Amino acid sequence: MIALVLAATMLTPMQVLDEARAAYGQLAHGAYRIEERETAFGGTITFERVQDGANYQETVHNGDFTTAAGYLDGTAWRQNPNGIVVLRNRRPITSDPYLLALSTPDSGNQLRVLDTNGEIVLEITPRKGLVQRRYYDPKTFLLQRVEYDDTRGEESYVFSDYRSFYGQTMPMRVQFNNQFPEDAWTSDVISFEQIPEDSVHLAIPQNRPVFDVGDHASLPIPTQFTAAGIVVRVTVAGRGLDFLLDSGASASVIDANVARELGLTVVQQRSFEFMGTVKDGLTMISDLAVGDIHARHFAIDAIPFSLKDGDHQIVGLLGADFFASARVAIDFGAQTVTMLSPAAALPSTGWTKLPIEVTNLVPYTHASFNGVRGTFVVDTGATDTLLFPHYFANFKADKPGEVIGRMEGISGELHDYRKYQFSRLDLGDLAFTDVSADVMSGQNTELMIGADGLLGRNIWNNFSMIFDYADESIYIKPEL
């Protein structure tokens, strides 16, 4: 044991990673089909992946819900259960701080090698509050498990039953656990086979608009602008419901209790942490109407979500499915929302074009507060602008900030927050002075959405806006 401990602790992080890469080997050139089956508390999910070199397509079947993702010759894409496809015209990159630290293991003190009960442990601490430990078998250097202790809470992945296929060694079973028993799952590789390269067809699927304007150049959306946000009246099974128009929502949402009142079946209920614990499920609406537009067989998330706003009882969100279906024009001055045909003319004079990345079906753009550049979600569902603590750490406040009180997250939990004033905000070629933003105490959602904060309506209500996901752009014009 003494020799084993000495050997482990003398290894450098680079040596551990080199040994692990050699243990895994390299997949021989060719095309492959891999099928996996995930079993969980909520049922069974199947994954089918076809890959040819760097290009791949993975299709996920979860009962009535099918999603897909892939990469083809420089373009990454993702398709949600409603057939909405978003593209990203660049090689896949990651904002995962652990993977970034692994890509440059000799760049500082982010990685160190430990020994725990004979296992070789690579500990990754990209910054304060983020810890990942990777446990390797000391004889084979194959990964046994990965444990996290960060803003997502404690999580673990266990890898077992290693086998070799076409030059590569891989685990046939992966088990996941966290603090929520209903989230536990086990994934097994069912088949791994080489297939003829001429049988592989990895074309990017066509986008299927959920909310289709048809032959109309534009269609007005029934809305009211309130303190809570942009309230959209929808109809489900003859019942009128109030939803919020939320560009920061990667999926549309209906309150789980309302879904059950409507006779809808809610499946795949799992918990996740986002400003509190939220239990997320899926359901299918046969017909959801927004004015003259109908979304048929509409897959929607079902979570506890109910908000009282004057005469409105808000029980849902219209998110990415709505914004990705067509161009969406929001005029905060005239208080109107309009869906525009893809053939409609783009704005020119007086408008500023902001590039966006529609990552995870949410629009991200760049902005600078007091000269500090960051990446932010364009969030029409957020009343105020919110800066995450890791980004706010770039500033030295002249005073503690005005204590506002408590902010209610989507989970219903309350969080203390402070409001700060910034002398300058740069957004595209526009600049603003004396801009306020909130910072919550002890909350860090960076790992969940990969951003530095949310740009809320306290900024956007100064503009007319046109969302154009197909062009990866948002057009804004100041309200005079």
TASULGI-V130928 format. One record per residue. N is the residue number from 1. PHI is phi in whole degrees, -180 to 180 (NA if undefined). D_LAST is the distance of its C-alpha to the last C-alpha in Angstrom with 2 decimals. Layout:
[[N & PHI & D_LAST] [N & PHI & D_LAST]]
//
This chain:
[[1 & NA & 74.74] [2 & -61 & 74.75] [3 & -64 & 74.64] [4 & -65 & 71.82] [5 & -62 & 69.69] [6 & -63 & 70.40] [7 & -64 & 69.50] [8 & -67 & 66.21] [9 & -73 & 65.04] [10 & -83 & 66.00] [11 & -71 & 63.71] [12 & -91 & 60.39] [13 & -56 & 57.19] [14 & -63 & 57.40] [15 & -65 & 61.00] [16 & -62 & 60.16] [17 & -66 & 57.41] [18 & -64 & 59.75] [19 & -64 & 62.51] [20 & -66 & 60.19] [21 & -62 & 58.98] [22 & -65 & 62.62] [23 & -66 & 63.56] [24 & -76 & 60.97] [25 & 75 & 61.97] [26 & -138 & 60.08] [27 & -65 & 59.76] [28 & -63 & 61.70] [29 & -59 & 59.88] [30 & 151 & 59.36] [31 & -108 & 57.50] [32 & -141 & 57.71] [33 & -125 & 57.00] [34 & -123 & 56.67] [35 & -119 & 56.59] [36 & -127 & 55.89] [37 & -127 & 56.15] [38 & -106 & 54.34] [39 & -111 & 55.87] [40 & -147 & 54.08] [41 & -56 & 54.21] [42 & -89 & 52.01] [43 & 134 & 54.12] [44 & -123 & 54.46] [45 & -125 & 51.94] [46 & -113 & 53.07] [47 & -122 & 51.63] [48 & -121 & 52.68] [49 & -119 & 51.82] [50 & -117 & 52.76] [51 & -137 & 52.42] [52 & -143 & 53.48] [53 & 67 & 52.97] [54 & -77 & 49.38] [55 & -80 & 48.22] [56 & -158 & 48.43] [57 & -144 & 47.36] [58 & -122 & 47.77] [59 & -114 & 47.76] [60 & -117 & 47.80] [61 & -110 & 49.38] [62 & -131 & 48.91] [63 & 62 & 50.43] [64 & -80 & 48.10] [65 & -113 & 45.33] [66 & -126 & 45.32] [67 & -126 & 43.05] [68 & -154 & 43.44] [69 & -154 & 42.36] [70 & -172 & 43.53] [71 & -146 & 43.34] [72 & -142 & 44.19] [73 & 48 & 44.48] [74 & 99 & 41.46] [75 & -116 & 39.26] [76 & -91 & 39.11] [77 & -143 & 38.24] [78 & -147 & 38.23] [79 & -123 & 38.67] [80 & -88 & 38.10] [81 & -62 & 40.31] [82 & -95 & 38.17] [83 & 86 & 38.55] [84 & -74 & 35.08] [85 & -115 & 35.58] [86 & -119 & 33.37] [87 & -113 & 34.36] [88 & -138 & 34.25] [89 & -86 & 35.36] [90 & -165 & 37.19] [91 & -63 & 40.36] [92 & -58 & 40.29] [93 & -125 & 39.36] [94 & -132 & 39.43] [95 & -105 & 37.56] [96 & -64 & 40.63] [97 & -64 & 41.66] [98 & -70 & 45.32] [99 & -67 & 45.47] [100 & -64 & 43.74] [101 & -66 & 46.39] [102 & -67 & 49.15] [103 & -73 & 47.98] [104 & -135 & 48.66] [105 & -68 & 51.49] [106 & -106 & 52.71] [107 & -97 & 49.40] [108 & 158 & 50.04] [109 & -101 & 51.25] [110 & -75 & 49.26] [111 & -124 & 52.44] [112 & -149 & 55.94] [113 & -103 & 59.09] [114 & -120 & 60.87] [115 & -130 & 63.96] [116 & -131 & 64.09] [117 & 54 & 67.37] [118 & 88 & 68.20] [119 & -88 & 64.83] [120 & -88 & 62.82] [121 & -118 & 59.37] [122 & -100 & 56.39] [123 & -99 & 53.89] [124 & -116 & 50.28] [125 & -130 & 48.01] [126 & -58 & 44.83] [127 & -166 & 43.56] [128 & -57 & 44.19] [129 & 89 & 44.27] [130 & -118 & 44.75] [131 & -135 & 48.37] [132 & -128 & 49.96] [133 & -122 & 53.73] [134 & -112 & 55.38] [135 & -101 & 59.09] [136 & -114 & 61.41] [137 & -66 & 65.04] [138 & -69 & 67.07] [139 & -92 & 69.44] [140 & -103 & 67.17] [141 & 64 & 63.76] [142 & -82 & 62.23] [143 & -69 & 59.31] [144 & -97 & 60.50] [145 & -162 & 57.41] [146 & -129 & 53.95] [147 & -122 & 52.79] [148 & -118 & 49.36] [149 & -143 & 48.57] [150 & -149 & 44.87] [151 & -67 & 41.70] [152 & -86 & 42.86] [153 & 89 & 46.06] [154 & -91 & 49.50] [155 & -135 & 49.99] [156 & -148 & 52.90] [157 & -122 & 53.89] [158 & -115 & 57.63] [159 & -113 & 58.99] [160 & -152 & 62.52] [161 & 56 & 65.03] [162 & -72 & 64.37] [163 & -140 & 65.67] [164 & -107 & 65.61] [165 & -136 & 64.26] [166 & 52 & 64.51] [167 & 93 & 64.49] [168 & -121 & 61.92] [169 & -103 & 62.72] [170 & -146 & 60.32] [171 & -77 & 60.39] [172 & -86 & 61.16] [173 & -135 & 59.81] [174 & -130 & 56.72] [175 & -121 & 56.31] [176 & -118 & 53.18] [177 & -146 & 53.07] [178 & -144 & 50.70] [179 & -75 & 50.62] [180 & -109 & 50.00] [181 & -56 & 53.21] [182 & -70 & 51.38] [183 & -88 & 49.62] [184 & -61 & 52.92] [185 & -148 & 53.73] [186 & -130 & 56.36] [187 & -116 & 55.85] [188 & -121 & 58.89] [189 & -76 & 59.25] [190 & -90 & 61.07] [191 & -153 & 61.61] [192 & -145 & 61.02] [193 & -137 & 62.25] [194 & -86 & 62.04] [195 & -128 & 61.22] [196 & -61 & 61.53] [197 & -63 & 58.57] [198 & -75 & 58.57] [199 & -92 & 57.98] [200 & -91 & 54.60] [201 & -131 & 51.51] [202 & -111 & 48.29] [203 & -63 & 45.69] [204 & -71 & 42.20] [205 & -67 & 41.79] [206 & -75 & 39.33] [207 & -68 & 36.22] [208 & -113 & 36.70] [209 & -58 & 33.43] [210 & -78 & 33.93] [211 & -106 & 31.22] [212 & -100 & 31.86] [213 & -79 & 29.74] [214 & 63 & 32.86] [215 & -87 & 32.53] [216 & -78 & 29.14] [217 & -70 & 26.23] [218 & -158 & 24.01] [219 & -138 & 24.77] [220 & -72 & 22.61] [221 & -108 & 23.48] [222 & -69 & 24.36] [223 & -138 & 22.08] [224 & -135 & 20.98] [225 & -93 & 18.39] [226 & -127 & 20.36] [227 & -63 & 20.88] [228 & -79 & 23.20] [229 & 145 & 20.88] [230 & -91 & 20.45] [231 & -90 & 23.71] [232 & -110 & 25.32] [233 & -86 & 28.35] [234 & -122 & 31.23] [235 & -128 & 34.81] [236 & -131 & 37.91] [237 & 52 & 41.41] [238 & 79 & 40.21] [239 & -106 & 38.51] [240 & -79 & 34.82] [241 & -133 & 33.23] [242 & -103 & 29.86] [243 & -116 & 28.61] [244 & -97 & 25.60] [245 & -84 & 23.61] [246 & -132 & 24.32] [247 & -69 & 23.73] [248 & -84 & 25.79] [249 & -95 & 28.84] [250 & -73 & 31.34] [251 & -144 & 32.98] [252 & -74 & 32.26] [253 & -136 & 33.94] [254 & -130 & 35.78] [255 & -60 & 37.46] [256 & -62 & 41.11] [257 & -67 & 42.53] [258 & -65 & 40.54] [259 & -58 & 41.73] [260 & -69 & 45.29] [261 & -61 & 44.86] [262 & -84 & 43.89] [263 & 82 & 47.09] [264 & -86 & 45.48] [265 & -90 & 47.52] [266 & -104 & 45.95] [267 & -123 & 47.53] [268 & 48 & 47.37] [269 & -87 & 46.35] [270 & -132 & 45.85] [271 & -99 & 44.38] [272 & -147 & 41.91] [273 & -102 & 40.29] [274 & -155 & 36.52] [275 & 54 & 35.68] [276 & 120 & 38.94] [277 & -88 & 41.37] [278 & -124 & 40.19] [279 & -98 & 42.65] [280 & -110 & 41.33] [281 & -130 & 42.98] [282 & -126 & 42.46] [283 & -147 & 42.76] [284 & -124 & 42.50] [285 & -105 & 40.81] [286 & -68 & 42.35] [287 & -155 & 39.35] [288 & -114 & 35.88] [289 & -104 & 33.70] [290 & -123 & 29.90] [291 & 61 & 29.38] [292 & -89 & 31.27] [293 & -103 & 31.52] [294 & -119 & 34.66] [295 & -103 & 35.49] [296 & -96 & 39.28] [297 & 48 & 41.46] [298 & -92 & 38.48] [299 & -79 & 39.42] [300 & -147 & 37.49] [301 & -74 & 38.00] [302 & -120 & 39.51] [303 & -135 & 38.94] [304 & -67 & 38.96] [305 & -152 & 35.37] [306 & -149 & 34.52] [307 & -139 & 31.66] [308 & -90 & 31.37] [309 & -139 & 27.90] [310 & 62 & 28.36] [311 & -84 & 29.90] [312 & -101 & 29.40] [313 & -107 & 32.12] [314 & -83 & 30.55] [315 & -130 & 33.36] [316 & -175 & 31.92] [317 & -131 & 29.35] [318 & -100 & 28.18] [319 & -116 & 28.08] [320 & -58 & 28.98] [321 & -59 & 30.91] [322 & -72 & 27.88] [323 & -69 & 25.49] [324 & -87 & 28.28] [325 & -81 & 29.30] [326 & -166 & 26.55] [327 & -72 & 22.96] [328 & -119 & 20.80] [329 & -104 & 17.21] [330 & -120 & 15.22] [331 & -111 & 11.99] [332 & -71 & 11.19] [333 & -69 & 8.73] [334 & -82 & 11.58] [335 & 55 & 14.12] [336 & -133 & 16.16] [337 & -129 & 18.36] [338 & -136 & 20.06] [339 & -94 & 22.92] [340 & -111 & 23.08] [341 & -64 & 26.35] [342 & -58 & 27.22] [343 & -85 & 27.70] [344 & -64 & 24.13] [345 & -67 & 22.48] [346 & -79 & 20.41] [347 & -70 & 16.85] [348 & -135 & 16.78] [349 & -60 & 14.42] [350 & 87 & 11.11] [351 & -106 & 12.56] [352 & -110 & 14.52] [353 & -95 & 17.86] [354 & -104 & 19.30] [355 & -67 & 23.06] [356 & -131 & 24.47] [357 & -117 & 28.04] [358 & -91 & 28.88] [359 & -94 & 31.74] [360 & 55 & 33.57] [361 & 66 & 31.18] [362 & -126 & 28.26] [363 & -82 & 25.38] [364 & -113 & 25.60] [365 & -139 & 23.41] [366 & -100 & 23.80] [367 & -152 & 21.82] [368 & -129 & 23.00] [369 & -101 & 22.97] [370 & 49 & 24.24] [371 & 85 & 25.57] [372 & -95 & 27.52] [373 & -76 & 26.88] [374 & -151 & 27.25] [375 & -114 & 26.99] [376 & -134 & 24.92] [377 & -78 & 24.68] [378 & -80 & 21.32] [379 & -124 & 21.88] [380 & -73 & 19.91] [381 & -87 & 22.97] [382 & -97 & 22.67] [383 & -64 & 20.96] [384 & -118 & 20.91] [385 & -79 & 21.39] [386 & -125 & 25.12] [387 & -105 & 27.09] [388 & -80 & 30.70] [389 & -55 & 33.42] [390 & -64 & 34.71] [391 & -79 & 31.35] [392 & -63 & 30.83] [393 & -64 & 34.34] [394 & -73 & 32.91] [395 & -112 & 31.53] [396 & -113 & 33.46] [397 & -70 & 31.66] [398 & -69 & 32.08] [399 & -147 & 32.66] [400 & -61 & 33.47] [401 & 101 & 30.08] [402 & -75 & 29.28] [403 & -77 & 31.49] [404 & -90 & 29.52] [405 & 139 & 32.36] [406 & -128 & 32.97] [407 & -109 & 30.93] [408 & -93 & 32.35] [409 & -83 & 32.68] [410 & -65 & 33.25] [411 & -78 & 36.96] [412 & 94 & 36.60] [413 & -76 & 37.72] [414 & -100 & 36.07] [415 & -134 & 35.13] [416 & -68 & 34.58] [417 & -150 & 31.41] [418 & -125 & 29.79] [419 & -109 & 26.23] [420 & -123 & 25.55] [421 & -104 & 22.83] [422 & -115 & 22.20] [423 & -72 & 21.18] [424 & -153 & 19.52] [425 & -128 & 18.43] [426 & -107 & 18.56] [427 & -137 & 17.38] [428 & 62 & 18.26] [429 & -96 & 17.12] [430 & -105 & 14.21] [431 & -133 & 15.13] [432 & -131 & 14.10] [433 & -114 & 16.13] [434 & 54 & 17.81] [435 & -107 & 17.64] [436 & -97 & 20.15] [437 & -151 & 22.60] [438 & -100 & 25.78] [439 & -133 & 29.27] [440 & -86 & 32.08] [441 & -75 & 35.57] [442 & 70 & 38.03] [443 & -107 & 36.04] [444 & -139 & 35.86] [445 & -105 & 34.80] [446 & -56 & 34.62] [447 & -67 & 37.79] [448 & -85 & 36.55] [449 & -124 & 33.29] [450 & 61 & 33.61] [451 & -142 & 30.33] [452 & -97 & 29.25] [453 & 162 & 26.93] [454 & -123 & 24.20] [455 & -94 & 20.41] [456 & -99 & 19.35] [457 & -71 & 16.56] [458 & -62 & 15.63] [459 & -95 & 14.12] [460 & -72 & 13.28] [461 & -72 & 11.48] [462 & -90 & 8.37] [463 & -132 & 8.68] [464 & -94 & 10.12] [465 & -135 & 13.66] [466 & -131 & 16.84] [467 & -88 & 20.10] [468 & -134 & 22.86] [469 & -64 & 25.94] [470 & -62 & 28.23] [471 & -96 & 26.42] [472 & 50 & 25.99] [473 & -147 & 22.26] [474 & -127 & 18.89] [475 & -103 & 15.91] [476 & -130 & 12.47] [477 & -138 & 9.05] [478 & -60 & 6.14] [479 & -81 & 3.78] [480 & -95 & 0.00]]
//
